[in-house]
Amino acid sequence: MNLRIPTIDDVYQASEIIYQHISPAPLIRSYPLERELGLPGSRRVWLKDYGFTPVRSFKLLGALNWMANNLEAAGDSPIAAHSSGNFACGIAFACNRYNKQVIIVMPEDAPSIKFDTVHALGGETLTYDRAEDHRTGVRDKMTQALVDEQGALRASPYDDPFVIAGNGVGGLEIANVLNSEGRGLSQLFCQVSGGGLMAGHCLPIEHLFPTAEIIGVEPSQAADFKQSLAAGERVRLDKPTSICDGLLSYDVGLHNWPILSRAVSRSIDIPDSETREAMKWLYDQHGLRTEPSGAIATAALLAGNAKLEGEGDIVVVISGRNVDAVSYTHLTLPTK
């Protein structure tokens, strides 16, 4: 199979598209994390918070770039995709901007805020049983049926060069802010599941901060990427499980793996209990109500076992904040 692996040039081209629609998500200095980690005054910690996008996650970046580059291929056909929820919101926003119909296959237990956002943007949803998908493959079957029966054009939530390049615009924003303040970068902590977010961020970071260490973070019971790094090839999990509903891909995407395998040095697996603590910590210290997937990279730092060698700054990705108040309270209550 001939894969078109995106490059830094693709990221720059994607930025021209994305900034026609949205403004950059902020890079927020975390004084509390600097204190928590006991860093010297010369080093800073920054939170890249994609919760400030119009759909409260990074997925909007890749979705906008994919849609803009597939208008001719789509023609008058609807767009089809599967998503745990955040890409659903992103592609619904993109289709709304480009006046396209979109139908998204989502797990029936996805947070209601994600369904509400998709529907408010004019998207349609079909649901499936996530608990049985590893056995039935119903998610992919339903999505493909939209292609076969309605002539839809299928969008991948992570395994696509346009999606990767669009996500990379967020990494470019990180690099631009740090460079504008004359800062260096030692470590980037980023969530990894299908790999679209991290692969995208790798492209500008390895280009503009070639000595920085890029570190993946994933749930302990869904750590296929950590296993893949150890094996030197993509490893597929039969049934990943976690409260991080956005990090339950079975394996890393084909387009993502060549970038991740060359650019990412290691991956840290985090138990759900520490992700819950990080969610609470981000609210107590920054007033940010994050979804579990959004908080897990922060959990890697708060756990106290991350190696933080170097003299440059540290950037931590908050990938999304799509969680309603009731679910958030349930997730952050002390467990017995």
C-alpha positions in Angstrom: 0.0 0.0 0.0 1.3 3.4 -1.0 0.7 5.9 1.8 1.0 9.6 1.5 2.6 10.7 4.7 2.1 14.4 5.5 5.0 16.7 6.0 5.6 20.1 7.7 4.6 21.8 4.4 1.2 20.2 4.6 0.8 21.7 8.1 1.6 25.2 6.9 -0.9 24.7 4.1 -3.5 23.5 6.6 -3.0 26.6 8.7 -4.1 28.8 5.8 -7.4 26.9 5.6 -8.0 26.6 9.4 -7.5 30.2 10.2 -10.2 31.1 7.7 -12.6 29.6 10.3 -11.2 29.7 13.8 -8.5 31.3 15.9 -5.6 29.5 17.7 -6.3 27.7 20.9 -4.4 29.3 23.8 -1.2 28.2 25.3 -1.6 28.8 29.1 1.3 29.0 31.5 0.7 26.7 34.5 2.3 28.2 37.5 0.7 25.5 39.7 2.3 22.7 37.7 5.7 24.4 37.9 5.4 24.5 41.7 4.1 20.9 41.8 7.1 19.7 39.8 9.6 21.7 41.7 11.1 23.2 38.5 13.8 25.9 38.6 12.7 29.4 37.7 14.2 29.1 34.3 11.7 26.4 33.1 8.0 26.9 32.5 5.1 24.5 32.0 2.4 25.3 29.4 -1.1 23.9 28.8 -2.2 23.7 25.2 -6.0 23.8 25.8 -8.1 22.7 22.9 -11.2 23.1 25.0 -11.3 26.7 23.7 -12.2 25.7 20.1 -15.8 26.0 19.0 -16.4 22.3 19.6 -14.2 22.0 22.7 -11.6 19.7 21.3 -8.6 19.5 18.9 -10.6 17.4 16.4 -11.9 20.4 14.7 -8.5 21.2 13.2 -8.2 18.0 11.3 -11.8 18.0 10.3 -11.7 21.4 8.7 -8.6 20.6 6.7 -10.0 17.3 5.6 -13.3 18.8 4.5 -11.6 21.7 2.6 -9.4 19.3 0.7 -12.3 16.8 -0.2 -14.9 19.2 -1.5 -14.4 18.1 -5.1 -14.4 14.4 -4.2 -17.5 14.8 -2.1 -19.5 16.6 -4.7 -23.2 16.4 -3.7 -22.7 13.3 -1.6 -23.0 13.2 2.2 -20.0 12.8 4.5 -19.9 9.7 6.7 -17.6 9.0 9.7 -17.4 7.1 12.9 -16.4 8.8 16.1 -16.5 8.4 19.9 -17.7 12.0 19.8 -15.1 14.7 19.4 -14.4 14.1 15.7 -18.2 13.9 15.3 -18.4 17.4 16.6 -15.4 18.6 14.5 -16.7 17.1 11.2 -20.2 18.4 11.9 -18.7 21.9 12.4 -16.7 21.6 9.2 -19.6 20.3 7.2 -21.7 23.1 8.6 -19.2 25.7 7.3 -19.0 24.0 3.9 -22.8 23.4 3.6 -22.4 19.6 3.5 -24.6 16.8 4.9 -22.9 14.6 7.5 -23.9 11.3 9.1 -21.8 10.1 12.1 -21.8 6.6 13.7 -21.3 7.1 17.4 -21.4 4.8 20.5 -24.7 4.9 22.2 -23.0 5.7 25.5 -21.1 8.7 24.2 -21.5 11.8 26.4 -24.7 13.7 25.7 -22.8 16.9 25.2 -21.2 15.4 22.1 -24.5 14.3 20.6 -26.0 17.8 21.4 -23.1 19.6 19.6 -23.4 17.4 16.5 -27.2 17.9 16.2 -26.9 21.7 16.9 -24.5 21.9 13.9 -27.0 20.0 11.6 -25.3 16.6 11.8 -27.1 13.3 11.9 -26.1 10.4 14.2 -26.5 6.7 14.2 -25.6 4.7 17.3 -24.0 1.3 18.1 -23.1 -0.8 21.2 -19.5 0.0 22.0 -19.2 -3.0 24.4 -19.8 -5.4 21.5 -17.9 -3.7 18.7 -14.7 -5.6 19.3 -16.6 -8.8 18.6 -19.0 -7.6 15.9 -17.2 -4.8 14.1 -20.5 -3.1 13.9 -19.0 0.4 13.9 -17.1 0.0 10.7 -20.0 -2.0 9.1 -22.4 0.8 9.8 -20.1 3.5 8.5 -19.3 1.5 5.3 -23.0 0.9 4.8 -23.4 4.7 4.5 -20.8 4.7 1.7 -22.3 1.7 -0.1 -26.0 2.6 0.3 -26.0 6.4 0.2 -22.9 7.1 -1.8 -21.3 8.9 1.1 -17.6 10.0 1.2 -16.0 8.5 4.3 -13.8 10.6 6.6 -11.3 9.0 9.0 -11.1 10.5 12.5 -7.3 10.0 12.6 -5.9 7.9 9.8 -5.7 10.4 7.0 -3.0 12.8 5.8 -5.3 15.8 5.8 -6.5 15.1 9.3 -3.0 14.7 10.6 -1.8 17.9 8.9 -4.8 19.8 10.3 -4.1 18.6 13.8 -0.5 19.6 13.3 -1.6 23.3 13.1 -2.0 23.1 16.9 1.6 22.0 17.2 2.7 24.9 15.0 0.8 27.2 17.3 2.8 25.9 20.3 6.1 26.4 18.5 5.1 29.9 17.4 4.2 31.0 20.9 7.4 29.6 22.4 9.6 31.1 19.7 7.9 34.5 20.1 8.8 34.5 23.8 12.3 33.2 23.2 11.6 29.9 25.0 13.0 26.4 24.4 11.2 23.1 24.5 12.4 20.0 26.4 9.3 17.9 26.5 5.8 17.7 24.9 3.3 15.4 26.6 0.5 14.4 24.3 -2.4 11.9 24.3 -2.2 9.1 21.8 -4.9 6.7 20.6 -5.3 6.4 16.9 -2.4 8.8 16.6 -3.9 11.7 14.6 -3.3 14.3 17.3 0.2 13.3 18.2 1.4 12.6 14.7 0.2 16.0 13.7 2.0 17.7 16.6 5.2 15.7 15.8 5.6 17.4 12.4 6.1 21.0 13.6 7.8 20.1 16.9 10.5 17.9 15.3 11.0 20.6 12.6 11.2 23.7 14.9 12.4 22.0 18.1 14.4 19.0 16.9 15.9 18.3 20.3 12.6 18.2 22.2 11.3 14.9 23.5 7.8 14.0 22.4 6.1 11.7 24.9 2.9 9.8 24.4 0.3 9.3 27.1 -2.4 6.6 27.0 -4.6 4.7 29.4 -3.1 1.6 31.1 -5.8 -0.7 29.7 -5.6 0.8 26.2 -1.8 1.2 25.8 -1.5 -0.2 22.3 1.0 2.5 21.2 3.4 1.7 24.1 3.3 -1.9 23.0 3.8 -0.9 19.4 6.9 1.1 20.3 8.3 -2.0 22.2 7.5 -4.3 19.3 8.7 -2.0 16.5 5.4 -2.5 14.7 1.7 -1.6 15.1 0.1 -3.7 17.8 -3.7 -4.1 17.9 -5.7 -4.5 21.1 -8.8 -6.7 21.1 -10.8 -4.6 23.7 -9.2 -1.4 25.0 -11.0 -0.1 28.1 -10.8 3.2 30.0 -12.9 6.1 31.3 -11.0 8.0 28.5 -13.7 7.3 25.8 -11.7 9.3 23.2 -8.6 7.1 23.6 -10.1 3.7 22.8 -8.8 3.0 19.3 -7.8 -0.5 18.7 -4.5 0.5 17.1 -2.5 3.4 15.7 -3.4 4.4 12.2 -1.3 3.4 9.1 -0.6 7.0 8.2 0.3 7.9 11.8 2.7 5.1 12.6 5.6 6.2 10.3 5.6 9.6 12.0 5.2 8.3 15.5 7.7 5.6 15.3 10.5 8.0 14.2 9.5 11.0 16.4 8.1 9.7 19.7 10.7 8.4 22.2 8.3 6.8 24.7 4.8 6.4 25.9 3.5 6.5 29.5 0.5 4.5 30.5 -1.8 6.0 33.1 -4.4 4.2 35.3 -7.9 5.7 35.3 -7.6 6.6 39.0 -4.7 9.1 38.2 -6.7 10.6 35.3 -9.6 11.2 37.7 -7.2 13.0 40.0 -5.8 15.1 37.2 -9.3 16.1 36.2 -10.0 17.4 39.7 -6.6 19.1 39.9 -7.1 21.0 36.6 -10.4 22.3 37.9 -9.0 23.2 41.4 -5.9 24.9 40.0 -7.1 26.3 36.7 -10.9 26.2 36.7 -10.9 23.8 33.7 -13.5 21.1 33.6 -11.9 18.5 31.3 -13.0 15.2 29.9 -10.9 12.2 30.9 -9.1 12.1 27.6 -8.3 15.7 27.9 -6.7 15.4 31.4 -4.6 12.2 30.9 -1.5 14.0 29.7 -1.5 16.2 32.8 -1.9 13.1 34.9 1.4 11.9 33.5 3.1 14.8 35.1 1.2 14.8 38.3 2.0 11.1 38.8 5.6 12.1 39.6 7.4 9.5 37.5 7.9 11.4 34.3 11.5 12.1 33.4 12.0 15.8 32.9 15.6 16.2 31.8 16.7 19.3 30.0 16.6 23.0 30.5 13.7 24.0 28.2 10.0 24.3 28.8 7.4 21.6 29.1 4.1 21.6 27.1 1.1 19.4 28.1 -1.9 18.9 25.8 -5.4 19.2 27.0 -7.1 17.6 24.0 -10.7 18.3 24.9 -13.3 19.4 27.4 -16.5 17.8 26.2 -18.0 16.6 29.5 -21.3 17.6 31.1 -21.5 18.6 34.7 -23.2 15.4 36.0 -20.7 13.1 34.3 -17.8 15.3 35.5 -19.0 15.2 39.1 -19.4 11.4 38.9 -15.9 10.9 37.4 -14.2 13.1 40.0 -16.0 11.8 43.2 -13.6 9.9 45.5 -13.8 6.2 44.9 -14.3 3.8 47.8 
